[in-house]
Amino acid sequence: MVDLAEALLILIFVGVATFYAWYAFPVIRKKPVTGAESLVGAKGFVYSERLDSEGEVSIDGVIWRACLAEATAGPLKRGDAVTVKGVEDLTLIIDATAKLAGTS
């Protein structure tokens, strides 16, 4: 016969195993996203005083060289919100999210 202490230990073991199987194991198996792919879709803001076709943006506290995806979207001023659409070499291709949201 199983006493109360053994039953409690079995329940704790089953609970921990269930948690690991449902939550922890898939997270452990997921590969980290690094490199240029991790920047696409990231949000940031214009860092330079003015961004006509090229300038600087801040993404997660890091300053990047950037150019506008569409030349008709500029000029942007410091603090305007942007979204990264792509990466070419070390230059981010950005879209002006604040202006797009305001025109809809």
C-alpha positions as CSV (number, residue, x, y, z in Angstrom):
1,M,0.0,0.0,0.0
2,V,1.2,3.5,-0.9
3,D,1.3,6.0,2.0
4,L,0.6,9.7,1.8
5,A,4.3,10.7,1.5
6,E,4.9,8.4,-1.4
7,A,1.8,9.5,-3.2
8,L,2.8,13.2,-2.8
9,L,6.3,12.5,-4.2
10,I,4.7,10.7,-7.2
11,L,2.3,13.6,-7.8
12,I,5.2,16.1,-7.6
13,F,7.3,14.0,-10.1
14,V,4.3,13.7,-12.5
15,G,3.7,17.5,-12.3
16,V,7.3,18.4,-13.0
17,A,7.5,15.9,-15.8
18,T,4.3,17.3,-17.3
19,F,5.6,20.8,-17.1
20,Y,8.9,19.9,-18.7
21,A,7.1,18.0,-21.5
22,W,4.6,20.8,-22.3
23,Y,6.6,24.0,-21.7
24,A,10.3,23.6,-21.2
25,F,11.2,21.0,-23.8
26,P,9.8,22.9,-26.8
27,V,11.6,26.1,-25.7
28,I,14.9,24.2,-25.3
29,R,14.6,22.7,-28.8
30,K,13.9,26.0,-30.4
31,K,17.0,27.5,-32.2
32,P,17.9,31.0,-31.3
33,V,17.4,33.6,-34.0
34,T,20.6,35.6,-34.7
35,G,22.1,37.7,-37.4
36,A,20.2,39.8,-40.0
37,E,17.1,37.7,-39.8
38,S,16.5,38.8,-36.2
39,L,16.4,42.4,-37.1
40,V,13.6,42.1,-39.7
41,G,10.3,43.3,-38.2
42,A,12.1,45.1,-35.3
43,K,10.8,48.5,-34.2
44,G,12.9,51.5,-33.4
45,F,13.2,55.2,-34.0
46,V,15.2,57.7,-36.1
47,Y,18.4,58.7,-34.3
48,S,19.9,61.2,-36.7
49,E,18.4,64.8,-36.8
50,R,16.9,64.1,-40.2
51,L,16.6,61.0,-42.4
52,D,16.0,61.8,-46.1
53,S,17.1,58.7,-48.0
54,E,19.9,57.6,-45.6
55,G,20.6,58.2,-41.9
56,E,20.8,56.5,-38.5
57,V,18.2,54.6,-36.5
58,S,18.2,53.1,-33.1
59,I,17.0,49.5,-32.8
60,D,17.1,48.0,-29.2
61,G,19.6,50.7,-28.2
62,V,22.0,50.0,-31.0
63,I,22.7,52.7,-33.7
64,W,22.4,51.4,-37.3
65,R,22.9,53.0,-40.7
66,A,19.6,52.9,-42.5
67,C,17.9,53.9,-45.7
68,L,14.2,54.2,-46.5
69,A,12.4,51.4,-48.3
70,E,10.5,53.9,-50.3
71,A,12.0,57.3,-51.2
72,T,8.6,58.9,-51.1
73,A,8.2,58.2,-47.4
74,G,10.8,60.7,-46.3
75,P,12.0,62.9,-44.8
76,L,11.8,61.6,-41.3
77,K,12.8,63.6,-38.2
78,R,14.5,62.5,-35.0
79,G,12.2,60.3,-32.9
80,D,9.9,59.1,-35.7
81,A,9.0,55.4,-35.3
82,V,10.4,53.0,-37.9
83,T,10.2,49.2,-38.7
84,V,13.0,47.2,-40.2
85,K,11.9,45.7,-43.6
86,G,15.2,44.2,-44.6
87,V,19.0,44.2,-44.3
88,E,21.6,44.9,-47.0
89,D,25.2,44.4,-45.8
90,L,25.2,46.5,-42.6
91,T,22.5,48.9,-43.7
92,L,18.9,48.5,-42.5
93,I,16.0,49.0,-44.9
94,I,13.3,50.8,-42.9
95,D,9.7,51.8,-43.2
96,A,8.2,54.8,-41.4
97,T,5.6,53.2,-39.2
98,A,4.4,56.4,-37.6
99,K,3.7,58.1,-40.9
100,L,2.0,55.0,-42.3
101,A,-0.2,54.7,-39.3
102,G,-1.2,58.3,-39.5
103,T,-2.2,58.2,-43.2
104,S,-4.6,55.2,-42.8
